[in-house]
Amino acid sequence: MTKDIIIIGAGITGLTTAFYAKRRGKDLLVLDRLPYTGGQMRSHPVGDFIFEGGPSTGSISYPEVAELFDDLSGEVEMDIARSSSKCRLIWKGDRFHPMPSGLASAIATPLYSLHDKIRILGEPWRKKGTDPNESVGMMTTRRLGRSFLDYAVDPFINGVYAGDPMQLPTRLALPKLYRLEQNYGSFIRGSIALAKRKKTEREKKATKQIFSAKGGFGQLTAALTRKIGESHIILNVNDVRIDPSSEGTFTVTYQDGNGNPQTVTTRKVVTTCGSYCLPEILPFLPKEQIDRLNNLSYAPVIEIGVGIRNVQGHHYPAFGGLVPSKEKKDVLGILFPSACFDGRAPEEGATLAYFLGGIRHPEMMQKTDAELTEIVLTTLHSLLKYPEKITPDEIRIFRHPHAIPQYQLSTDDRYQAIEEVQQQYPGLIIAGNIRDGIGMADRIRQAVGIAQAL
C-alpha cells in the first residue's frame, strides 16, 4: 500500500493535520495504538453528567481555533463558556478567594501582601531581566513579589502545567509573558501596548474566550474522525516503525488489531505522539539523537469527574478553584464545568473536575481508587464547603501517567535535535506537544501549519 502521508497519532494534533491535509486532496492514513480516536481528549456521558477524561476547556488563543470550528460547521458546535467563567478562585487559609479582576479588587484581596501590592506600582519601571533561562518563579518574584508567585503564578502553573514554576524557564513555558518584558520592558506596559494595537479581521478571531464543544470535546474529535473517514484511520495498531529508504521514501510497518504485519510506503510521515514513543517508532536514529528527542519530562495527572444531581443551591458561578502548592492540599485544583457550559449536569446539580498529582506529587498515581474517592469526599466539604449531606452521585477516575510535557531547559536541545532529524530526512515531521506549546490552541495551530506545509 502507498499513501501520500502517514500520520502517527490520532489525538487532536494528528486528526486536525489529517483533516486539513485531506481537504487539500492528499491520500493519507492515520495510525493509533488506541481503540478510539482523540487520545486523551475524550468525553464520557455518565448518567445525567458529561465528564471529560482529558482537557476540560481550551482558549481561543489563535484564529486557527475558530476557523477549525467554522470548517466543521454542521458537524460540531463550539461552546463558549458563560461570562461567570471569568471568575477564578484561589485557595488561601481556609477558603477560596476570587482572583482580582480590577484595581479595587486587587487592593482589597487578601491573596497578596501589602508590600507587594505597593511594589507592583513600580513594575512598569523595573529593569528587564538579562537571564534568558530565568524561571517563571524567579521572574515573578523579581517583577511582582513573592506573594504574587505564591498565590497567582504558582496555582496558574499548577493549572496549566501541573508543574513547578521554579523549574520552567519563562522563555520556554510562557513565551508570550517573556516577550512582554523583553519587547516592552514591563508586563503592564506590554499588555497596554498590545491592547492598543490595531488587529486584522483574522486576528480578531482570537478572542481569548474559554471554549469547549457542545456535548464535550469528544464531539470535536468525533467530527474530525467523520470528516477524515474511517477508511483513512486504523486503530489498535502495535509495533509501529518508520524506516527511511535511499529513494527518499519511508516504509511504515505495524501490526494491525489482529496481529497481522502491515507495510505502507509514503514520502511524508508525521509523528504526533509523545516523545517516549519515539525510540520505538524511529529505530533508525542513533541513540544519542533519539535521547535528545526524548529528553522530555511529563507531569502525571489524575483527573476525577464528580457528578452531584442536586447541590441544594450551593452553586459556584466560576471557572474553578486552584490550590497553591504552599497550602499543601491533596488537589491541584477543582474546575466547575457545569458552571461554564450547559448540558454537563442536571439544572439543580453540578459537574466537578478534580486534578491531582503533577510534577511535584507523582506519588498520587499510586493511590487506589478508594483512596482517591476518599480525597474527593473529604475536600468536597473541606474545600468546597458543601454540607455533609451532599455527596457525589457519580465518580469517574482517569489516570494519565504522561499528561503534560514540562518545557524545561532541555527543550532547546530537543528543538535542535528535531530540526536536525527533519533536515537529515526530508519528509519526516516530528510534531505533537513535544514542541510549539501544550495548549489545545497550540495543537490546532501547529496542525494547520503542518497540513499547509504538506
C-alpha positions as CSV (number, residue, x, y, z in Angstrom):
1,M,0.0,0.0,0.0
2,T,1.2,3.5,-0.9
3,K,0.0,6.8,0.7
4,D,0.8,10.4,0.2
5,I,1.0,11.0,4.0
6,I,1.2,8.7,7.1
7,I,0.2,10.4,10.4
8,I,1.1,8.6,13.6
9,G,-1.2,9.5,16.4
10,A,-5.0,10.2,16.3
11,G,-5.1,12.9,19.0
12,I,-6.2,16.5,18.3
13,T,-2.9,17.3,16.5
14,G,-3.0,14.2,14.3
15,L,-6.7,14.5,13.5
16,T,-6.5,18.2,12.7
17,T,-3.5,17.7,10.5
18,A,-5.3,14.8,8.7
19,F,-8.5,16.8,8.3
20,Y,-6.8,19.7,6.6
21,A,-4.4,17.6,4.5
22,K,-7.3,15.5,3.2
23,R,-9.2,18.7,2.3
24,R,-6.2,19.5,0.1
25,G,-6.6,16.2,-1.7
26,K,-4.0,14.2,0.0
27,D,-4.4,10.4,0.2
28,L,-3.4,9.7,3.8
29,L,-3.6,7.2,6.6
30,V,-3.7,7.8,10.4
31,L,-2.4,5.2,12.8
32,D,-3.0,4.9,16.5
33,R,-2.4,2.3,19.2
34,L,-5.7,3.1,21.0
35,P,-9.0,1.6,20.0
36,Y,-10.5,5.1,19.6
37,T,-9.6,8.4,18.2
38,G,-9.0,11.6,20.2
39,G,-6.2,10.3,22.5
40,Q,-6.7,11.9,25.9
41,M,-9.4,14.1,24.6
42,R,-12.5,12.0,25.4
43,S,-15.9,12.8,26.8
44,H,-17.7,10.3,29.0
45,P,-21.5,10.6,29.3
46,V,-22.3,9.1,32.7
47,G,-26.0,9.2,33.7
48,D,-27.0,12.8,33.8
49,F,-23.5,14.1,33.5
50,I,-20.7,14.6,31.0
51,F,-17.2,14.1,32.3
52,E,-14.0,14.9,30.3
53,G,-11.3,12.3,30.5
54,G,-8.7,14.8,29.4
55,P,-8.7,18.6,28.8
56,S,-11.9,20.3,30.1
57,T,-11.5,23.6,28.3
58,G,-9.4,25.5,25.8
59,S,-8.8,29.1,25.0
60,I,-9.3,30.7,21.6
61,S,-5.8,32.0,21.6
62,Y,-5.3,31.8,17.8
63,P,-7.6,32.3,14.8
64,E,-7.0,28.7,13.8
65,V,-9.2,27.5,16.6
66,A,-12.2,29.5,15.5
67,E,-11.5,28.6,11.9
68,L,-11.5,24.9,12.7
69,F,-15.0,25.0,14.1
70,D,-16.1,27.1,11.1
71,D,-14.7,24.4,8.8
72,L,-16.6,21.8,10.8
73,S,-19.8,23.7,10.7
74,G,-22.8,21.3,10.7
75,E,-20.7,18.6,12.4
76,V,-19.9,20.1,15.7
77,E,-20.7,23.4,17.5
78,M,-18.3,25.5,19.6
79,D,-19.5,26.1,23.2
80,I,-18.3,29.4,24.6
81,A,-18.1,29.4,28.4
82,R,-20.5,31.6,30.4
83,S,-19.3,35.0,31.5
84,S,-19.1,33.7,35.0
85,S,-16.1,31.6,33.9
86,K,-14.1,34.8,34.1
87,C,-14.1,34.4,37.9
88,R,-11.2,32.3,39.0
89,L,-10.8,31.2,42.7
90,I,-7.6,30.7,44.6
91,W,-7.4,28.9,48.0
92,K,-5.7,30.7,50.9
93,G,-6.1,29.9,54.5
94,D,-9.5,28.4,55.0
95,R,-11.4,29.3,51.9
96,F,-11.4,30.2,48.2
97,H,-10.9,33.9,47.2
98,P,-11.7,35.4,43.8
99,M,-8.7,36.4,41.8
100,P,-8.6,40.2,41.4
101,S,-10.3,41.5,38.2
102,G,-9.6,45.2,38.6
103,L,-7.8,47.8,40.7
104,A,-10.4,47.9,43.5
105,S,-10.4,44.1,44.0
106,A,-6.6,44.0,43.7
107,I,-6.3,46.4,46.6
108,A,-8.8,44.6,48.7
109,T,-7.8,41.0,48.1
110,P,-6.1,39.1,50.9
111,L,-4.2,37.0,48.4
112,Y,-1.2,39.4,48.1
113,S,0.8,41.1,50.8
114,L,0.5,44.9,51.3
115,H,4.2,45.2,50.4
116,D,3.7,43.6,47.0
117,K,0.5,45.5,46.3
118,I,2.5,48.7,46.7
119,R,5.5,47.3,44.9
120,I,3.6,46.4,41.8
121,L,3.1,50.1,41.1
122,G,6.7,50.2,40.2
123,E,6.6,47.3,37.8
124,P,6.5,49.4,34.6
125,W,9.8,51.0,35.5
126,R,11.6,47.9,36.8
127,K,14.6,46.8,34.8
128,K,14.0,43.9,32.5
129,G,15.8,40.6,33.1
130,T,19.0,39.6,31.3
131,D,19.0,35.8,32.0
132,P,17.3,34.0,29.1
133,N,16.9,31.0,31.3
134,E,15.2,32.7,34.2
135,S,12.4,30.6,35.6
136,V,8.8,31.7,35.8
137,G,9.1,31.7,39.6
138,M,12.2,33.9,39.7
139,M,10.8,36.3,37.1
140,T,7.6,36.7,39.0
141,T,9.4,37.3,42.3
142,R,11.7,39.8,40.7
143,R,9.0,41.8,39.0
144,L,5.9,41.3,41.2
145,G,6.9,39.9,44.5
146,R,6.8,36.6,46.4
147,S,3.1,36.7,47.3
148,F,2.2,37.0,43.6
149,L,4.3,33.9,43.0
150,D,2.6,32.0,45.8
151,Y,-1.0,33.0,45.2
152,A,-1.2,33.8,41.4
153,V,1.6,32.3,39.3
154,D,2.1,29.1,41.3
155,P,-1.5,28.0,41.1
156,F,-1.7,29.1,37.5
157,I,1.3,26.9,36.7
158,N,-0.4,24.1,38.7
159,G,-3.5,24.5,36.5
160,V,-1.7,24.7,33.1
161,Y,1.4,22.6,33.5
162,A,0.8,20.7,36.8
163,G,4.4,21.8,37.2
164,D,6.9,23.7,39.3
165,P,7.3,27.4,38.4
166,M,10.9,27.3,39.6
167,Q,11.8,24.6,37.1
168,L,10.2,26.1,34.0
169,P,12.1,28.8,32.1
170,T,9.7,31.7,31.2
171,R,11.1,31.9,27.7
172,L,10.0,28.3,27.0
173,A,7.0,27.7,29.2
174,L,5.3,31.2,28.9
175,P,6.9,32.7,25.8
176,K,4.2,35.4,25.5
177,L,4.9,36.7,29.0
178,Y,8.7,36.5,28.3
179,R,8.2,38.7,25.2
180,L,6.2,41.3,27.1
181,E,9.2,42.0,29.3
182,Q,11.8,41.7,26.5
183,N,9.9,43.8,23.9
184,Y,8.3,46.4,26.2
185,G,10.3,46.2,29.4
186,S,7.3,45.5,31.5
187,F,4.3,43.2,31.8
188,I,1.9,46.2,32.3
189,R,3.3,48.4,29.6
190,G,3.4,45.4,27.2
191,S,-0.2,44.5,27.9
192,I,-1.4,48.1,27.4
193,A,0.6,48.3,24.1
194,L,-0.9,45.1,22.8
195,A,-4.4,46.1,23.8
196,K,-4.0,49.3,21.7
197,R,-2.5,47.6,18.7
198,K,-4.9,47.5,15.7
199,K,-5.8,43.9,14.8
200,T,-6.7,42.5,11.5
201,E,-10.1,40.9,11.0
202,R,-8.4,37.4,11.2
203,E,-6.6,38.3,14.4
204,K,-9.9,39.4,16.0
205,K,-11.0,35.8,15.8
206,A,-8.5,35.1,18.6
207,T,-10.9,36.3,21.3
208,K,-9.1,34.5,24.2
209,Q,-12.6,33.2,25.3
210,I,-12.8,29.9,27.1
211,F,-14.4,27.2,24.9
212,S,-15.4,23.6,24.6
213,A,-17.6,21.7,22.2
214,K,-21.3,21.2,22.6
215,G,-21.6,17.9,24.4
216,G,-17.9,17.8,25.3
217,F,-14.6,17.7,23.4
218,G,-15.4,14.1,22.3
219,Q,-17.8,15.7,19.8
220,L,-14.9,17.6,18.2
221,T,-12.7,14.6,17.8
222,A,-15.7,12.6,16.5
223,A,-16.5,15.2,13.9
224,L,-12.8,15.3,12.7
225,T,-12.9,11.5,12.6
226,R,-16.1,11.5,10.4
227,K,-14.6,14.1,8.0
228,I,-11.3,12.2,7.6
229,G,-13.2,9.0,7.1
230,E,-12.8,5.7,8.9
231,S,-11.2,4.1,5.9
232,H,-8.3,6.6,6.4
233,I,-7.8,5.7,10.1
234,I,-6.5,2.4,11.5
235,L,-6.7,1.9,15.3
236,N,-5.5,-0.8,17.7
237,V,-2.1,-0.9,15.9
238,N,1.1,-2.1,17.6
239,D,4.9,-2.0,16.8
240,V,4.8,1.0,14.5
241,R,8.2,1.5,12.9
242,I,9.4,4.1,10.4
243,D,12.4,3.3,8.1
244,P,13.8,5.7,5.5
245,S,14.9,4.5,2.1
246,S,17.7,5.7,-0.2
247,E,15.0,6.8,-2.7
248,G,13.6,9.4,-0.3
249,T,10.6,7.4,0.7
250,F,9.6,5.9,4.1
251,T,8.4,2.4,4.9
252,V,6.0,2.3,7.8
253,T,5.4,-1.1,9.3
254,Y,2.9,-2.0,12.0
255,Q,0.7,-4.8,13.3
256,D,-3.0,-4.4,12.9
257,G,-5.6,-5.3,15.6
258,N,-5.4,-9.0,14.6
259,G,-1.6,-9.1,14.9
260,N,-1.0,-9.2,11.2
261,P,2.0,-7.3,9.9
262,Q,1.3,-4.4,7.5
263,T,3.5,-2.2,5.4
264,V,2.9,1.2,3.9
265,T,5.2,3.3,1.7
266,T,5.0,7.1,1.8
267,R,7.0,10.2,1.1
268,K,5.6,12.2,4.0
269,V,5.3,10.9,7.6
270,V,4.2,12.9,10.6
271,T,4.6,11.8,14.2
272,T,2.3,13.4,16.8
273,C,2.8,11.0,19.7
274,G,4.7,11.6,23.0
275,S,8.5,11.8,23.0
276,Y,8.6,8.5,25.0
277,C,7.2,6.7,21.9
278,L,9.9,7.9,19.5
279,P,12.6,5.4,20.4
280,E,10.4,2.6,19.2
281,I,8.9,4.4,16.2
282,L,12.3,5.8,14.9
283,P,14.6,2.8,15.3
284,F,17.0,4.0,12.6
285,L,18.2,7.0,14.6
286,P,21.4,6.7,16.7
287,K,20.9,6.6,20.5
288,E,22.5,10.0,21.0
289,Q,20.0,11.6,18.7
290,I,16.9,9.7,20.0
291,D,17.9,10.6,23.6
292,R,17.8,14.3,22.7
293,L,14.4,13.9,21.1
294,N,13.2,12.0,24.2
295,N,14.6,14.4,26.9
296,L,11.1,15.5,27.9
297,S,9.6,15.1,31.4
298,Y,5.8,14.6,31.7
299,A,3.7,15.6,34.7
300,P,1.5,12.7,35.8
301,V,-2.1,13.8,36.4
302,I,-5.2,12.2,37.8
303,E,-8.5,13.7,36.7
304,I,-11.6,12.8,38.6
305,G,-15.1,13.6,37.3
306,V,-17.6,14.2,40.1
307,G,-21.3,14.5,39.5
308,I,-23.9,15.7,42.0
309,R,-27.6,15.7,40.9
310,N,-28.7,18.3,43.5
311,V,-26.3,20.7,45.2
312,Q,-29.3,22.3,47.0
313,G,-28.4,25.8,45.9
314,H,-24.7,25.6,46.6
315,H,-23.5,26.6,43.1
316,Y,-20.1,28.0,42.2
317,P,-20.5,30.6,39.4
318,A,-16.8,30.4,38.5
319,F,-14.4,28.7,36.2
320,G,-12.8,26.7,39.1
321,G,-10.6,26.9,42.1
322,L,-6.8,26.4,42.1
323,V,-4.8,25.4,45.1
324,P,-1.3,26.9,45.6
325,S,1.4,24.4,46.5
326,K,2.1,26.5,49.6
327,E,-1.3,25.4,51.0
328,K,-0.2,21.7,51.0
329,K,-3.5,20.2,49.9
330,D,-4.1,16.9,48.1
331,V,-5.6,18.5,45.0
332,L,-4.1,20.9,42.4
333,G,-7.4,22.4,41.6
334,I,-11.1,21.8,41.0
335,L,-12.9,23.0,37.9
336,F,-16.6,23.6,37.6
337,P,-17.6,22.5,34.0
338,S,-21.3,22.7,34.6
339,A,-20.9,26.3,35.8
340,C,-19.3,27.1,32.4
341,F,-21.3,25.0,29.9
342,D,-24.9,23.9,29.5
343,G,-25.7,20.2,29.5
344,R,-23.0,18.9,31.8
345,A,-25.3,18.2,34.8
346,P,-28.9,18.5,35.8
347,E,-30.1,22.1,36.4
348,E,-30.1,21.6,40.2
349,G,-26.8,19.7,40.1
350,A,-23.1,20.2,39.3
351,T,-20.2,18.5,37.5
352,L,-16.8,19.0,39.0
353,A,-13.4,18.0,37.7
354,Y,-10.7,17.3,40.3
355,F,-7.0,17.4,39.4
356,L,-4.3,15.7,41.5
357,G,-0.7,14.7,41.1
358,G,1.5,16.8,39.0
359,I,5.3,17.1,38.7
360,R,5.7,17.7,42.5
361,H,3.3,14.9,43.6
362,P,3.8,11.9,41.3
363,E,3.1,9.6,44.3
364,M,-0.6,10.4,43.8
365,M,-0.6,8.0,40.9
366,Q,0.0,5.1,43.3
367,K,-3.2,5.8,45.3
368,T,-6.0,3.3,44.9
369,D,-9.4,4.3,43.6
370,A,-10.8,4.0,47.1
371,E,-8.1,6.4,48.4
372,L,-8.8,8.9,45.6
373,T,-12.5,8.7,46.3
374,E,-11.9,9.5,50.0
375,I,-9.9,12.6,48.9
376,V,-12.9,13.7,46.8
377,L,-15.4,13.1,49.7
378,T,-13.2,15.0,52.2
379,T,-12.4,18.0,50.0
380,L,-16.0,18.3,48.8
381,H,-16.8,19.5,52.3
382,S,-13.5,21.0,53.5
383,L,-12.6,23.0,50.3
384,L,-15.9,23.5,48.5
385,K,-17.9,23.7,51.8
386,Y,-20.7,21.5,50.6
387,P,-22.9,20.4,53.6
388,E,-22.2,16.9,54.8
389,K,-25.5,15.6,53.5
390,I,-24.4,16.4,49.9
391,T,-22.4,13.5,48.4
392,P,-21.4,12.6,44.8
393,D,-23.8,10.6,42.7
394,E,-21.2,9.6,40.2
395,I,-17.4,9.5,40.3
396,R,-15.0,8.5,37.4
397,I,-11.3,8.4,37.8
398,F,-8.9,9.0,34.8
399,R,-5.2,8.4,35.2
400,H,-2.6,10.0,32.9
401,P,1.0,9.0,33.6
402,H,2.2,11.2,30.7
403,A,-0.3,14.0,31.0
404,I,1.5,17.3,30.5
405,P,5.0,18.0,29.0
406,Q,7.3,20.2,31.1
407,Y,9.2,22.7,28.9
408,Q,12.4,22.8,30.9
409,L,15.9,23.8,29.8
410,S,16.3,20.6,27.8
411,T,13.7,22.0,25.4
412,D,16.4,23.9,23.4
413,D,18.3,20.8,22.7
414,R,15.2,18.8,21.8
415,Y,14.2,21.5,19.3
416,Q,17.6,21.5,17.8
417,A,17.5,17.7,17.5
418,I,14.1,17.8,15.8
419,E,15.4,20.3,13.3
420,E,18.5,18.2,12.6
421,V,16.5,15.0,12.1
422,Q,13.9,16.7,9.8
423,Q,16.7,18.2,7.7
424,Q,18.5,14.9,7.5
425,Y,15.3,13.0,6.5
426,P,13.2,15.3,4.4
427,G,9.5,14.3,4.5
428,L,9.7,13.3,8.2
429,I,7.9,15.8,10.5
430,I,8.2,15.4,14.3
431,A,5.2,17.1,15.9
432,G,2.8,16.9,18.8
433,N,3.1,18.6,22.2
434,I,6.9,17.9,22.4
435,R,7.2,21.3,20.7
436,D,5.3,24.5,19.9
437,G,3.2,24.6,23.1
438,I,1.0,22.4,25.2
439,G,-2.4,24.1,25.0
440,M,-5.2,23.0,22.7
441,A,-4.9,26.1,20.6
442,D,-1.2,25.4,20.2
443,R,-2.0,21.9,19.0
444,I,-4.6,23.1,16.5
445,R,-2.3,25.9,15.2
446,Q,0.6,23.5,14.8
447,A,-1.5,21.0,12.9
448,V,-2.8,23.7,10.5
449,G,0.7,24.8,9.7
450,I,1.9,21.2,9.1
451,A,-1.1,20.5,6.8
452,Q,-0.2,23.6,4.8
453,A,3.4,22.5,4.6
454,L,2.5,19.1,3.4
